[in-house]
Amino acid sequence: MKAAPGHALGVASGLLGTFANVGMVFSSDAAILVASSSIGMRQEFAIFVGTSTLSRRTADAFTVGVHAAFYSSTALMAVAAVLPAARARPGRATPGSVADAWSGSDGGPRCG
C-alpha cells in the first residue's frame, strides 16, 4: 500500500484483499489435496465423510496426511521466502521508486 499512488489506493486495497482470499482458498485446497492423496481411499472416506468411530488405523492415516500437508506447505513457504531474497539485490528498484515512476506531475501515470 505504501508504494501505491494516492489515486490508486482503492485498486491496491481491492487487489490485496482479492489475493489474500485466493491465497487462503488455495492453501486450504492444497492441504486437503495433499492429505487425501497420501492416504488410502477407505481411510479418506472415513475421515472426510465421517464415521461414528475413528479407529486407530484411520487416525494414524489422518496424522500421516496432515504431516504430508504440513511438509508440502513448509516447502512452498521456503520457496516463497527464497524468491524475494534472490530478487533483493543491490542496485535494484525499491518500492518507492515504482510509485514515483507511476505518478506524474498531475498525479496520473506518466506516459514515456
Protein Blocks (a to p, Z undefined) as FASTA:
>chain_A
ZZpcfklmmmmmmmmmmmmmmmmmmmmmmmmmmmmmmpcfklmmmmmnopfbdcfklmmm
mmmmmmmmmmmmmmmmmmmmmmmmmmmcghiacfklmmmmmpcfkopaceZZ
